[in-house]
Amino acid sequence: MTEKESKQLEKIREKIAQMRAKEQTIIAKDKQRKRKERTRRLIQIGAIAEKYLDCVGIEPVEFEKLVLEIIGKLKLLND
């Protein structure tokens, strides 16, 4: 391999490394965006549940019991 070819190959490898780094950055930003969207959605759903299920100040374990109780009653109605 000539010196010119070696330099070209090195430039290509550098570009590949840069592109991989950019790919990782894009992937990380997308994961962060999805996490933020999920967090926002969970907060909104929690606020709606708190409002309509009258569970202000209830502990998560108790809230889960309440939801399971409601689901059980709905299942009985649909059977």
Phi and psi in radians as a Rosetta constraint file:
Dihedral C 1 N 2 CA 2 C 2 CIRCULARHARMONIC -1.405 0.35
Dihedral N 2 CA 2 C 2 N 3 CIRCULARHARMONIC 2.902 0.35
Dihedral C 2 N 3 CA 3 C 3 CIRCULARHARMONIC -1.103 0.35
Dihedral N 3 CA 3 C 3 N 4 CIRCULARHARMONIC -0.669 0.35
Dihedral C 3 N 4 CA 4 C 4 CIRCULARHARMONIC -1.099 0.35
Dihedral N 4 CA 4 C 4 N 5 CIRCULARHARMONIC -0.767 0.35
Dihedral C 4 N 5 CA 5 C 5 CIRCULARHARMONIC -1.147 0.35
Dihedral N 5 CA 5 C 5 N 6 CIRCULARHARMONIC -0.666 0.35
Dihedral C 5 N 6 CA 6 C 6 CIRCULARHARMONIC -1.077 0.35
Dihedral N 6 CA 6 C 6 N 7 CIRCULARHARMONIC -0.742 0.35
Dihedral C 6 N 7 CA 7 C 7 CIRCULARHARMONIC -1.146 0.35
Dihedral N 7 CA 7 C 7 N 8 CIRCULARHARMONIC -0.704 0.35
Dihedral C 7 N 8 CA 8 C 8 CIRCULARHARMONIC -1.113 0.35
Dihedral N 8 CA 8 C 8 N 9 CIRCULARHARMONIC -0.749 0.35
Dihedral C 8 N 9 CA 9 C 9 CIRCULARHARMONIC -1.107 0.35
Dihedral N 9 CA 9 C 9 N 10 CIRCULARHARMONIC -0.715 0.35
Dihedral C 9 N 10 CA 10 C 10 CIRCULARHARMONIC -1.113 0.35
Dihedral N 10 CA 10 C 10 N 11 CIRCULARHARMONIC -0.722 0.35
Dihedral C 10 N 11 CA 11 C 11 CIRCULARHARMONIC -1.083 0.35
Dihedral N 11 CA 11 C 11 N 12 CIRCULARHARMONIC -0.715 0.35
Dihedral C 11 N 12 CA 12 C 12 CIRCULARHARMONIC -1.121 0.35
Dihedral N 12 CA 12 C 12 N 13 CIRCULARHARMONIC -0.755 0.35
Dihedral C 12 N 13 CA 13 C 13 CIRCULARHARMONIC -1.112 0.35
Dihedral N 13 CA 13 C 13 N 14 CIRCULARHARMONIC -0.672 0.35
Dihedral C 13 N 14 CA 14 C 14 CIRCULARHARMONIC -1.106 0.35
Dihedral N 14 CA 14 C 14 N 15 CIRCULARHARMONIC -0.747 0.35
Dihedral C 14 N 15 CA 15 C 15 CIRCULARHARMONIC -1.116 0.35
Dihedral N 15 CA 15 C 15 N 16 CIRCULARHARMONIC -0.714 0.35
Dihedral C 15 N 16 CA 16 C 16 CIRCULARHARMONIC -1.059 0.35
Dihedral N 16 CA 16 C 16 N 17 CIRCULARHARMONIC -0.780 0.35
Dihedral C 16 N 17 CA 17 C 17 CIRCULARHARMONIC -1.075 0.35
Dihedral N 17 CA 17 C 17 N 18 CIRCULARHARMONIC -0.744 0.35
Dihedral C 17 N 18 CA 18 C 18 CIRCULARHARMONIC -1.108 0.35
Dihedral N 18 CA 18 C 18 N 19 CIRCULARHARMONIC -0.726 0.35
Dihedral C 18 N 19 CA 19 C 19 CIRCULARHARMONIC -1.174 0.35
Dihedral N 19 CA 19 C 19 N 20 CIRCULARHARMONIC -0.665 0.35
Dihedral C 19 N 20 CA 20 C 20 CIRCULARHARMONIC -1.133 0.35
Dihedral N 20 CA 20 C 20 N 21 CIRCULARHARMONIC -0.715 0.35
Dihedral C 20 N 21 CA 21 C 21 CIRCULARHARMONIC -1.104 0.35
Dihedral N 21 CA 21 C 21 N 22 CIRCULARHARMONIC -0.737 0.35
Dihedral C 21 N 22 CA 22 C 22 CIRCULARHARMONIC -1.123 0.35
Dihedral N 22 CA 22 C 22 N 23 CIRCULARHARMONIC -0.705 0.35
Dihedral C 22 N 23 CA 23 C 23 CIRCULARHARMONIC -1.042 0.35
Dihedral N 23 CA 23 C 23 N 24 CIRCULARHARMONIC -0.795 0.35
Dihedral C 23 N 24 CA 24 C 24 CIRCULARHARMONIC -1.095 0.35
Dihedral N 24 CA 24 C 24 N 25 CIRCULARHARMONIC -0.668 0.35
Dihedral C 24 N 25 CA 25 C 25 CIRCULARHARMONIC -1.111 0.35
Dihedral N 25 CA 25 C 25 N 26 CIRCULARHARMONIC -0.772 0.35
Dihedral C 25 N 26 CA 26 C 26 CIRCULARHARMONIC -1.121 0.35
Dihedral N 26 CA 26 C 26 N 27 CIRCULARHARMONIC -0.755 0.35
Dihedral C 26 N 27 CA 27 C 27 CIRCULARHARMONIC -1.079 0.35
Dihedral N 27 CA 27 C 27 N 28 CIRCULARHARMONIC -0.775 0.35
Dihedral C 27 N 28 CA 28 C 28 CIRCULARHARMONIC -1.097 0.35
Dihedral N 28 CA 28 C 28 N 29 CIRCULARHARMONIC -0.742 0.35
Dihedral C 28 N 29 CA 29 C 29 CIRCULARHARMONIC -1.106 0.35
Dihedral N 29 CA 29 C 29 N 30 CIRCULARHARMONIC -0.689 0.35
Dihedral C 29 N 30 CA 30 C 30 CIRCULARHARMONIC -1.149 0.35
Dihedral N 30 CA 30 C 30 N 31 CIRCULARHARMONIC -0.734 0.35
Dihedral C 30 N 31 CA 31 C 31 CIRCULARHARMONIC -1.087 0.35
Dihedral N 31 CA 31 C 31 N 32 CIRCULARHARMONIC -0.733 0.35
Dihedral C 31 N 32 CA 32 C 32 CIRCULARHARMONIC -1.110 0.35
Dihedral N 32 CA 32 C 32 N 33 CIRCULARHARMONIC -0.735 0.35
Dihedral C 32 N 33 CA 33 C 33 CIRCULARHARMONIC -1.088 0.35
Dihedral N 33 CA 33 C 33 N 34 CIRCULARHARMONIC -0.759 0.35
Dihedral C 33 N 34 CA 34 C 34 CIRCULARHARMONIC -1.132 0.35
Dihedral N 34 CA 34 C 34 N 35 CIRCULARHARMONIC -0.686 0.35
Dihedral C 34 N 35 CA 35 C 35 CIRCULARHARMONIC -1.090 0.35
Dihedral N 35 CA 35 C 35 N 36 CIRCULARHARMONIC -0.747 0.35
Dihedral C 35 N 36 CA 36 C 36 CIRCULARHARMONIC -1.124 0.35
Dihedral N 36 CA 36 C 36 N 37 CIRCULARHARMONIC -0.727 0.35
Dihedral C 36 N 37 CA 37 C 37 CIRCULARHARMONIC -1.083 0.35
Dihedral N 37 CA 37 C 37 N 38 CIRCULARHARMONIC -0.760 0.35
Dihedral C 37 N 38 CA 38 C 38 CIRCULARHARMONIC -1.120 0.35
Dihedral N 38 CA 38 C 38 N 39 CIRCULARHARMONIC -0.785 0.35
Dihedral C 38 N 39 CA 39 C 39 CIRCULARHARMONIC -1.043 0.35
Dihedral N 39 CA 39 C 39 N 40 CIRCULARHARMONIC -0.785 0.35
Dihedral C 39 N 40 CA 40 C 40 CIRCULARHARMONIC -1.072 0.35
Dihedral N 40 CA 40 C 40 N 41 CIRCULARHARMONIC -0.783 0.35
Dihedral C 40 N 41 CA 41 C 41 CIRCULARHARMONIC -1.087 0.35
Dihedral N 41 CA 41 C 41 N 42 CIRCULARHARMONIC -0.761 0.35
Dihedral C 41 N 42 CA 42 C 42 CIRCULARHARMONIC -1.108 0.35
Dihedral N 42 CA 42 C 42 N 43 CIRCULARHARMONIC -0.697 0.35
Dihedral C 42 N 43 CA 43 C 43 CIRCULARHARMONIC -1.127 0.35
Dihedral N 43 CA 43 C 43 N 44 CIRCULARHARMONIC -0.761 0.35
Dihedral C 43 N 44 CA 44 C 44 CIRCULARHARMONIC -1.124 0.35
Dihedral N 44 CA 44 C 44 N 45 CIRCULARHARMONIC -0.771 0.35
Dihedral C 44 N 45 CA 45 C 45 CIRCULARHARMONIC -1.125 0.35
Dihedral N 45 CA 45 C 45 N 46 CIRCULARHARMONIC -0.728 0.35
Dihedral C 45 N 46 CA 46 C 46 CIRCULARHARMONIC -1.073 0.35
Dihedral N 46 CA 46 C 46 N 47 CIRCULARHARMONIC -0.705 0.35
Dihedral C 46 N 47 CA 47 C 47 CIRCULARHARMONIC -1.139 0.35
Dihedral N 47 CA 47 C 47 N 48 CIRCULARHARMONIC -0.715 0.35
Dihedral C 47 N 48 CA 48 C 48 CIRCULARHARMONIC -1.147 0.35
Dihedral N 48 CA 48 C 48 N 49 CIRCULARHARMONIC -0.772 0.35
Dihedral C 48 N 49 CA 49 C 49 CIRCULARHARMONIC -1.075 0.35
Dihedral N 49 CA 49 C 49 N 50 CIRCULARHARMONIC -0.772 0.35
Dihedral C 49 N 50 CA 50 C 50 CIRCULARHARMONIC -1.069 0.35
Dihedral N 50 CA 50 C 50 N 51 CIRCULARHARMONIC -0.693 0.35
Dihedral C 50 N 51 CA 51 C 51 CIRCULARHARMONIC -1.176 0.35
Dihedral N 51 CA 51 C 51 N 52 CIRCULARHARMONIC -0.893 0.35
Dihedral C 51 N 52 CA 52 C 52 CIRCULARHARMONIC -1.537 0.35
Dihedral N 52 CA 52 C 52 N 53 CIRCULARHARMONIC -0.344 0.35
Dihedral C 52 N 53 CA 53 C 53 CIRCULARHARMONIC -1.752 0.35
Dihedral N 53 CA 53 C 53 N 54 CIRCULARHARMONIC 0.104 0.35
Dihedral C 53 N 54 CA 54 C 54 CIRCULARHARMONIC 0.865 0.35
Dihedral N 54 CA 54 C 54 N 55 CIRCULARHARMONIC 1.028 0.35
Dihedral C 54 N 55 CA 55 C 55 CIRCULARHARMONIC -2.221 0.35
Dihedral N 55 CA 55 C 55 N 56 CIRCULARHARMONIC 0.686 0.35
Dihedral C 55 N 56 CA 56 C 56 CIRCULARHARMONIC -1.148 0.35
Dihedral N 56 CA 56 C 56 N 57 CIRCULARHARMONIC 2.240 0.35
Dihedral C 56 N 57 CA 57 C 57 CIRCULARHARMONIC 1.408 0.35
Dihedral N 57 CA 57 C 57 N 58 CIRCULARHARMONIC 0.065 0.35
Dihedral C 57 N 58 CA 58 C 58 CIRCULARHARMONIC -1.383 0.35
Dihedral N 58 CA 58 C 58 N 59 CIRCULARHARMONIC 2.547 0.35
Dihedral C 58 N 59 CA 59 C 59 CIRCULARHARMONIC -1.308 0.35
Dihedral N 59 CA 59 C 59 N 60 CIRCULARHARMONIC 2.622 0.35
Dihedral C 59 N 60 CA 60 C 60 CIRCULARHARMONIC -0.945 0.35
Dihedral N 60 CA 60 C 60 N 61 CIRCULARHARMONIC -0.682 0.35
Dihedral C 60 N 61 CA 61 C 61 CIRCULARHARMONIC -1.109 0.35
Dihedral N 61 CA 61 C 61 N 62 CIRCULARHARMONIC -0.753 0.35
Dihedral C 61 N 62 CA 62 C 62 CIRCULARHARMONIC -1.184 0.35
Dihedral N 62 CA 62 C 62 N 63 CIRCULARHARMONIC -0.651 0.35
Dihedral C 62 N 63 CA 63 C 63 CIRCULARHARMONIC -1.103 0.35
Dihedral N 63 CA 63 C 63 N 64 CIRCULARHARMONIC -0.734 0.35
Dihedral C 63 N 64 CA 64 C 64 CIRCULARHARMONIC -1.069 0.35
Dihedral N 64 CA 64 C 64 N 65 CIRCULARHARMONIC -0.730 0.35
Dihedral C 64 N 65 CA 65 C 65 CIRCULARHARMONIC -1.053 0.35
Dihedral N 65 CA 65 C 65 N 66 CIRCULARHARMONIC -0.746 0.35
Dihedral C 65 N 66 CA 66 C 66 CIRCULARHARMONIC -1.075 0.35
Dihedral N 66 CA 66 C 66 N 67 CIRCULARHARMONIC -0.803 0.35
Dihedral C 66 N 67 CA 67 C 67 CIRCULARHARMONIC -1.097 0.35
Dihedral N 67 CA 67 C 67 N 68 CIRCULARHARMONIC -0.775 0.35
Dihedral C 67 N 68 CA 68 C 68 CIRCULARHARMONIC -1.099 0.35
Dihedral N 68 CA 68 C 68 N 69 CIRCULARHARMONIC -0.644 0.35
Dihedral C 68 N 69 CA 69 C 69 CIRCULARHARMONIC -1.129 0.35
Dihedral N 69 CA 69 C 69 N 70 CIRCULARHARMONIC -0.775 0.35
Dihedral C 69 N 70 CA 70 C 70 CIRCULARHARMONIC -1.100 0.35
Dihedral N 70 CA 70 C 70 N 71 CIRCULARHARMONIC -0.758 0.35
Dihedral C 70 N 71 CA 71 C 71 CIRCULARHARMONIC -1.097 0.35
Dihedral N 71 CA 71 C 71 N 72 CIRCULARHARMONIC -0.720 0.35
Dihedral C 71 N 72 CA 72 C 72 CIRCULARHARMONIC -1.068 0.35
Dihedral N 72 CA 72 C 72 N 73 CIRCULARHARMONIC -0.741 0.35
Dihedral C 72 N 73 CA 73 C 73 CIRCULARHARMONIC -1.156 0.35
Dihedral N 73 CA 73 C 73 N 74 CIRCULARHARMONIC -0.661 0.35
Dihedral C 73 N 74 CA 74 C 74 CIRCULARHARMONIC -1.134 0.35
Dihedral N 74 CA 74 C 74 N 75 CIRCULARHARMONIC -0.689 0.35
Dihedral C 74 N 75 CA 75 C 75 CIRCULARHARMONIC -1.103 0.35
Dihedral N 75 CA 75 C 75 N 76 CIRCULARHARMONIC -0.710 0.35
Dihedral C 75 N 76 CA 76 C 76 CIRCULARHARMONIC -1.109 0.35
Dihedral N 76 CA 76 C 76 N 77 CIRCULARHARMONIC -0.656 0.35
Dihedral C 76 N 77 CA 77 C 77 CIRCULARHARMONIC -1.182 0.35
Dihedral N 77 CA 77 C 77 N 78 CIRCULARHARMONIC -0.594 0.35
Dihedral C 77 N 78 CA 78 C 78 CIRCULARHARMONIC -1.462 0.35
Dihedral N 78 CA 78 C 78 N 79 CIRCULARHARMONIC -0.199 0.35
